[in-house]
Structures are given as structure tokens and as C-alpha cells.
Amino acid sequence: EVQLVESGGGLVQTGGSLRLSCAASGFTFDDYAIGWFRQAPGKEREGVSCISSSDGSTDYADSVKGRFTISSDNAKNTVYLQMNSLKPEDTAVYYCAANTRGPATMLGYLYEYWGQGTQVTVSS
């Protein structure tokens, strides 16, 4: 059974930092991609960042470039999202998702498996 479990969300002030974790199990990490997505109340889900296990390539949404960093620890089957210089507009539920059949992409509909989400709230 494929499982993705996010953790690390919380309440932080503007300018603060959080590190989200996505622990994955139930599939082989030979050729997969993990994406981070977020959804704020009343807004559509948007891609935040993604990473490919095969070559370590990454991608970021323009809104988080220079502030967020995605990384992976394949030995632990865990992907991290380090979020620095947080802004109130980063407030959302953050989800990680796995694409076990294709490359890293910011297109959410290509991801097969999703975690339950973790709330990030940035106060002004």
C-alpha cells in the first residue's frame, strides 16, 4: 500500500521558517517524482516544487523561488521542503504527491498518490 505522510506544518510569523517532511512507503524509489502542492481557502491547488529521484532535478513555482528548497533522502524515503522567509500568502494546506511513472512536474493531475496534507499558517 502506497502511503505519503506529511509533517512539519504549523503557525509561524512572517519571515519565519518551517521544514515540511513527506515520508513515503509502499513503492520503489527507483524512478519517481515527488511534488509539493498547496491549496489556500477559496483558491485552486497550485504546484510549489518537485524533485526527481533519478537525476535530482528540481523545479519551483516563481512565487517561492529563492525562499523554498526541496531535497530528498532516498535512504529514508523522505522528501523535505525547507521554507524560509515565509509570507502570509504562503498560508495553505500543503500536500505532497508521488508520480511513480513519470518525470518531476508541477502538474498535479499527473500524480498518482497524495498525502493528507499539513497546515501552514503564516501570521502577519
Solvent accessible surface area in square Angstrom, and as a share of the most:
residue,aa,sasa,rsa
1,E,175,0.78
2,V,35,0.20
3,Q,94,0.42
4,L,10,0.05
5,V,77,0.44
6,E,7,0.03
7,S,58,0.37
8,G,38,0.36
9,G,30,0.29
10,G,30,0.29
11,L,130,0.65
12,V,25,0.15
13,Q,137,0.61
14,T,73,0.42
15,G,51,0.49
16,G,21,0.20
17,S,57,0.37
18,L,34,0.17
19,R,132,0.48
20,L,0,0.00
21,S,22,0.14
22,C,1,0.01
23,A,48,0.37
24,A,9,0.07
25,S,53,0.34
26,G,52,0.50
27,F,34,0.14
28,T,96,0.56
29,F,25,0.11
30,D,112,0.58
31,D,85,0.44
32,Y,3,0.01
33,A,0,0.00
34,I,1,0.00
35,G,0,0.00
36,W,0,0.00
37,F,3,0.01
38,R,14,0.05
39,Q,75,0.33
40,A,22,0.17
41,P,124,0.78
42,G,92,0.88
43,K,135,0.57
44,E,155,0.70
45,R,108,0.39
46,E,75,0.34
47,G,16,0.15
48,V,0,0.00
49,S,1,0.00
50,C,1,0.01
51,I,12,0.06
52,S,8,0.05
53,S,22,0.14
54,S,75,0.48
55,D,107,0.55
56,G,43,0.41
57,S,55,0.35
58,T,62,0.36
59,D,65,0.34
60,Y,44,0.17
61,A,19,0.15
62,D,122,0.63
63,S,61,0.40
64,V,0,0.00
65,K,114,0.48
66,G,87,0.83
67,R,32,0.12
68,F,6,0.03
69,T,73,0.43
70,I,8,0.04
71,S,50,0.33
72,S,44,0.29
73,D,44,0.23
74,N,73,0.37
75,A,102,0.79
76,K,136,0.58
77,N,46,0.24
78,T,14,0.08
79,V,2,0.01
80,Y,33,0.12
81,L,0,0.00
82,Q,57,0.25
83,M,0,0.00
84,N,60,0.31
85,S,58,0.37
86,L,0,0.00
87,K,81,0.34
88,P,54,0.34
89,E,118,0.53
90,D,0,0.00
91,T,35,0.21
92,A,1,0.01
93,V,42,0.24
94,Y,0,0.00
95,Y,53,0.20
96,C,0,0.00
97,A,0,0.00
98,A,0,0.00
99,N,5,0.03
100,T,40,0.23
101,R,192,0.70
102,G,18,0.17
103,P,104,0.65
104,A,27,0.21
105,T,21,0.12
106,M,47,0.21
107,L,90,0.45
108,G,10,0.10
109,Y,165,0.63
110,L,74,0.37
111,Y,13,0.05
112,E,52,0.23
113,Y,81,0.31
114,W,82,0.29
115,G,11,0.10
116,Q,115,0.51
117,G,12,0.12
118,T,19,0.11
119,Q,87,0.39
120,V,0,0.00
121,T,48,0.28
122,V,7,0.04
123,S,41,0.26
124,S,134,0.86
